[in-house]
Amino acid sequence: MNKNTKTKRLVVFFVTIAVIAAVILGFSKGISKNLTLGLDLQGGFEILYEVSPLEEGGTLPDMSAVANSVSKRVNVLGVSEPQIIIEGDNRIRVQLAGVENQDQARRMISATANLTFRDVNDELLADASIIQDGGATLGYQDGKPVVSLKIADTTKFGDLTEKVAGMGSGNNLIVTWLDYADGDSYKEEVIKSQNGGEPKYISAASVNQRLDSDAIISGNFTEAEARELADLISSGSLPVKMTEISSNVVSADYGLGALASTSFAGIVGITLVFAFMILIYRLPGIIASIMLTVYIFAVFAIYSAMGAVFTLPGIAALVLGVGMTVDANIITFERIRDELYKGRSLQKAVKEGQNLSFSTIFDAQFTTLLAGLIMYVFGNGAVKGFATMLMITVICTLVINVAVSRFLMNQLVNSGVLDNKKGWFGVKVSKIPDVSKNEKQTYFGPFDKIDFLKHAKKMILVSLSIFAVAIVMAGVNTASGNGPLNLGIDFSSGTKITVTSPDKINMADVQTTFKDLGYDKVKYQASGDNAIYATIKDALNTEQLDEIKSTFLDIYGEEPGDNVVTPVVGRDLVKNAILLSLLAWVAMLVYITLRFKWDYAVSCIVALLHDVGIVLAVFIIFRLEFNTELISVILAIIGYSINNSIVVFDRVREDLNNAKSSKPSPEFYRGIVNEALDNTIVRSVYSSITTILPIICLLILGSNAIFTFTFAMFVGLIAGTLSSIFIAPQIWFYIRTHMKDKPKKKKKNKKEELDEYTIKGINA
């Protein structure tokens, strides 16, 4: 390669860096402005409605039509980026971030708003179709708020007013009803109002002559009430009954606090990953850091372009994704170092390392993508948000990160400026053999000649001990009446109130307030100094929630958030969690069997069951809460654990193919497994460190709102790392040494077939 070509490669390298920096600096501000934050990051609420016909035995309209009706109501509220999601055949999930008046929003969304005009005998005169679309507006009459109506069919309106005017004094009234039900009576409602009650009808206006013009609805309205009524009428009636079966309300202050603390934890965690990679791999570590910067920018850009909602679990998935993404670089860098220790030139080592690592990276990332797809298709709520981020992570790793990292590396290496600087790649130069002098490789890593399978038995005993303790604790908790698992309201149903205060909050004061309100059986959990979770087993109704929230608002100056789940939702979540896990396991089993062999697949699944079991066992032992976010963790662990196990098995398969044996003995397989682990354990440890570092930062510095999520992830990552080193290989070794393959029938060549035919012919 001539000098000009080498110079051009260096120029391309630095120009590429400059372009990357310019793009990131130029577009970051715009992307950040377009990001949609979830309700857990800016406040708001999420409600799951069960939709049923207005009349018993009736049929439901098309759910998309119901969603459109709900959308009209939401548009009236002026909410930016509302999320209205149809779930199944009869459910709609409404997510509204940044809503200030949540009570009004709830009324607006669920009210049937079937406007009718009737006479004093409750006979129907007309319905809302007599009004122009969007024809109801706030107006004033004699300085009082009224609802002005633009009549679409003035002739019909004239006929009905003429009819009412002729009914005589005292009966010449048009009674306006909202959501009139069979059995309602104007005359009974009048008696109720005379006794100080609130009548169900909106207004009763006297008519003395035919009216062919627009009309008004007057009453003792405040301006807010008149505007809300006008908005409801304009948005149209909702031809179904909406029953609230689950809700989650987050205050704006709590959401913004969670965003700030979690973002800070994420930045610290990512910075530590940068430092670790540079410390271990030197120059490749710098390239990996550049690649990670591109990855993070790309993730935010894709999220912004998709209009996806960024949530707390999404941030956690992003931080986790940093560790999983850098794993692709670690696999490549370790392969390059292996080739350098064989005495290859830098160019050959880099090329060979990149080629050998790609299939491993692809298999590991694709299995994670499978888990993400299953979460997205069959999950809901926070699970979908986590799945979206997980899939974007995989795509960015395969399409962007590997390409960017390799392109930058190749430009530098092929320029020739690093030919005599192998030490810049984190290798011990003194351990590199000089093949021109027939020197042999002497360095095989820090764990050479260790019998990992021997130590695997100790790891299995530790795991069995943890499971045994969990079983005992489950029995003790069941005997004491608490149940084997500490089920959160996501699975057991109930209400969680998040009491917040700008100052330090006292647990005893909160307990006293709840007792004064009549709630004795409440579980309390502190979340830092400024928030306390109070969990009530019953699913409270709107009136009960309003009383609790107004009481704490008066005391602390901040309205509490609430999360309500009915029993039907809890049962569905349990079924969904089991379904997601089973589907993920089956998908993994099929893929690994196709790519490797059935014994590899079975070994991976056993390791997965071990990892999930360890997480569940730790939650049982320490009585941590089982909630929806735990589903995301379990599925993420499935992807991560498979990722680690595949890297090990990819090397096992490679070594097995290179060391062919006609009659392999147990010692032969033991040597294969130990050698593969020796070659991959450094990568496994480093990969775990880069993934666990951000998780530790989230645990220490992140929002308490996702503590359960991050702690479960922490336990799962450790379990996944250990199982890929000790559990999965041990299972594979056991299968290979105890299961005998069926003898293969020797295939005859054409000559043998011809000879046999000739012999048979002669004998015949």
BELSULZI-V416762 format. One record per run of one state. SS is the DSSP state (@ for helix, = for strand, . for the rest). FROM is the first residue (numbers start at 1). TO is the last residue. If there is no record, write none. Layout:
# BELSULZI-V416762
ss->(SS SS)
from->(FROM FROM)
to->(TO TO)
This chain:
# BELSULZI-V416762
ss->(. @ . = . @ . = . @ . = . = . @ . = . = @ = . = . @ . = . @ . = . = . @ . = . @ . @ . = . @ . @ . @ . @ . @ . @ . @ . = . @ . = . @ . = . = . @ . = . @ . @ . = . @ . @ . @ . @ .)
from->(1 3 35 36 38 39 43 44 54 63 78 83 88 91 98 102 111 115 119 124 128 131 142 144 152 154 166 173 179 186 195 203 207 215 218 223 236 240 251 252 282 283 307 309 311 312 342 346 379 382 414 422 426 429 432 435 438 452 480 487 488 489 493 494 501 507 517 522 527 531 537 542 557 561 566 567 596 598 622 626 627 628 659 666 702 704 739 750 764)
to->(2 34 35 37 38 42 43 53 62 77 82 87 90 97 101 110 114 118 123 127 130 141 143 151 153 165 172 178 185 194 202 206 214 217 222 235 239 250 251 281 282 306 308 310 311 341 345 378 381 413 421 425 428 431 434 437 451 479 486 487 488 492 493 500 506 516 521 526 530 536 541 556 560 565 566 595 597 621 625 626 627 658 665 701 703 738 749 763 764)
